[in-house]
Amino acid sequence: MRKVLSRVPLPAVGYVLTLIGFVFLGLFVAALGFGFAQAAVFGVAMVVSYAGAALCFALRRRQMAAADPTDDVVLGLDPIRGNTDRSAAERYVLRYRGQGTTHAAAATPVVRAADSSDGARDGSGRRLAHAA
């Protein structure tokens, strides 16, 4: 059962169930407004859909808490981005943000952030006199 749950994209299923819950919410309100007998069925379907979505997110939180922090894959809740491959992130850092690459060093200028507490400075870094 755990292997099956580990292969299911729980965040995506949770978001789809939430969207289905909104559809049932609209049908429930419309059925109540028009006095249809199916209002109770739509209401139960809405509650079940929202409960299923909450269960998906709770299971994913449990998977994230039980995951080994040294694993190659980092679990996440975002259904669009999915899980993060730690080795791919490390390759990106080494390739584009590493110290050994001349391209990354040349493309990243070093800029001193202006701090309002230390006063105005000229281009060489000397403090300017305040005009009173």
C-alpha positions, 0 to 999 in steps of 0.5 A, a space after each residue: 500500500 505504501 508503494 502505491 501511495 508513493 507513486 500517486 501524485 498526492 498534491 495534484 490529486 488534492 488540488 483536483 479534488 478541491 476543484 471538484 469540490 468547488 463544482 459540487 459547491 456550485 451545484 449544491 447552492 444552485 440545487 438549494 436555490 431551485 429546490 431540487 431534491 438532489 441538493 443533499 447528494 451534491 452537498 455530501 459529494 462536496 464534503 467528501 471531495 473536500 475531505 479527500 483533498 484534505 486527506 491527500 495533503 495530510 498524507 503528503 505532509 506525513 510523507 514529507 515528515 518521514 522522508 530522509 533528509 539526505 534522499 536524492 529527491 525532496 518531496 514538495 506540496 506543489 503539484 506544478 513543480 513536483 518533487 525536487 531532484 537534489 542532484 539537479 539542483 546541485 548541478 545547477 548551483 555548480 554550473 551557474 552559481 559556482 565559484 569556479 565558473 568565469 561566466 557566472 562570476 562575470 555576469 554577477 556584479 558585486 553591488 553594495 546595497 545602499 543603507 539609509 543609516 550611513 548617509 549619502 556617498 559619492 562614487 568612490 565611497 566617501 561620505 558626502 557633506 549634508 546641506 543644511 
